[in-house]
Amino acid sequence: MGVAPPASAAVGHPTTPTSNSSPQGGGGARVSSPISPRRRSWVGVARPLSPRRRTTLAILSFLIPLLAWAAVSYVPFLWHPLVEVTEPGDIAWMEPGMRVPKAAFAEEVASAKTAGTAEPAGRPANPVYLPAPHEVATAFWTSLTAQPTQRDAIRLPLSLWHSIQIIAFGFLLSSLIGVPLGILCGAQPTLARLTEPVIEFVRYMPAPAFGALMVAILGIYDGPKIAIIVIGTFFQQVLVIANTTRRIEPLLIEAALTLGARNLRLIRRVIVPAMLPQLYRDQRILLGWAWTYLIVAELIGTSSGITFFITQQARYQHFDNVYAAILIIGLVGSITDLALAWLGRRLFPYDRSEA
Amino acid sequence: MNSASPVVSPVVLPIEACDYRTQCEPVRARFDKLKSREVALRVEKLTKTFAKPDGGTTVALKDIDLVTHRREFLCVVGPSGCGKSTFVRILAGLETSTSGVVSVEGVPVSGPGADRGMVFQGYTLFPWLSVLRNVAFGLEENGTPRREAEREARQWLALIGLEAFADSYPHQLSGGMKQRVAIARALATRPRILLMDEPFSALDTQSRARMQAYLIEIWKKIDITIVFITHDLDEAVHLADRILVLSAHPGEVAELIEVPVPRPRSHNQALTPEFRATRARLDALIHPPKDEAEESVAPDVVTRMTSAGDEVE
């Protein structure tokens, strides 16, 4: 398609090519191509960026949303649909700190002007559910260090610790059965066919749907919460790990067979080590999924952990604390993942695929 | 390069007055000695058919008969698709035959076993084990305690000259070194037969020549029968006592050639009449002349798109 259509006269006969013969051609004219030679492609085989660029871009990826948030919070003409009352004047229903829609405020100002009573004063404000960055930062720090003001409230670190325990316990329990079963399914087609179809079926049932059932069986405390994490993780885990097992280089297994490795020893000495780097990556991803089930799990029975903290603070309209708690979940998750990635590179130096 | 004269001479033997079947005295004596040794590997009426997705069957191997004697070096060659890989995988027990019997020293083969070592085309060292532990792997799997297995593995590493790399990991080795370790690993369990499926085809020309020399040295020092699959005909003539030539569709024995090139072999022998005669015979068996004529490129196939006076040739 890209080449000039062969002129019928050219077949078999040396002729000068169509119209555009460039003058600088030595022995014969250069054939020019109709395609423009310089077209940059932004997409291609992904090459690693330079370390400096990587760091800069990583910082930017956090900075851009943060700047957007700060802009909306601090630049008064950006959004700010409400007015925060600083001085109610003679308006009976207004109180300092109250957030009023702009239109309603303007109406009251106008009517106060005509009536000659004291005008209310206020400044543009965002809704209470969007606190400014510095408010969240302060809340973040105080919720980590100080005792909360409400009597029945639990300190954030304590509720977080409870959540981490639920996750760890649920994930461990799921892995204890899910990992060996996944490996066996991947290594043994008969077993795979016997278990995987039903697991595939159950996988599509949302874990939270089992909530009421789990409460009936396991009571209202930590039992059902752990069960939700297990249900949410286990079925995915078996399928993901079975697939990872199936992707092992078959030559490695064949080599081991010719060397006399059999059955469980083959699994222990070849299949598991061969898949270990990928298994480790799978577990990291699955752990991330377990976190997503946490919030729902903690709402079941008696609300507990970080979710209890979040719902309670939201009820008091302490949205800065809510954001702080959500950020902490993100932080704990990311830090765990980074630590596990670092550990993985240490554990599997022979594994060259990107962690 | 000019294809104006089609090469369709029915007799493809070279001009030299040398038949690949003529053996000089030392070579004949060698073959007599070889054949007087006990049978190491016997293949009888080996057939392998594959089911095609449309319900039909493909015959990959048909009625292969073969007898090799202890300490023979057998090469298997054939056009692509002749089933030479399938053949060696059946010998290794990694695939089952449809019918026929494979027996090693009189014992029928069922499944992979330590009496047959295998070296694969790709790199199959276990990346999570050190070189030493890789070589010790087979011994440990067959019940040797770890310490003893490692001591023995060290001796094998000494044999292939890689003692210094005992504690290295496979990803730190070059391709040739990896295949040397793979050979040592396959030999460590003391198999009767070493099966090699194009083991050097991933290597560059120099490393391959060096590996061939290594292999011959190992073969001379160890009581082992080698079945070596290759698509490199020079390699086959250089290494083999006998060459099993398979034809394609179905894979049948075309000929079992006794290589008349005397031992010890060197790469200088590539110019000797025996070598060239054998090589020519292999060429004739594997690339029948008519195929070549079909594939040749006629000059007017490609339309000219350059201007006159700008010729490159």
Interface residues (C-beta under 8 A of the other chain):
Chain A: V3 A4 P6 A10 V11 G12 H13 P14 T15 T16 P17 S21 G25 G27 G28 A29 R30 V31 E249 L251 L252 E254 A255 A256 L257 T258 L259 G260 A261 R262 R265 R269 V270 P273 A274 L276 F348 P349 Y350 D351 R352
Chain B: A92 G93 L94 G111 P112 G113 A114 R116 G117 M118 F120 G122 T124 F126 P127 W128 L129 F137 G138 E141 N142 Y169 P170 H171 A182 R185 A186 T189 D300 T303 R304 M305 T306 S307 A308 G309 D310 E311
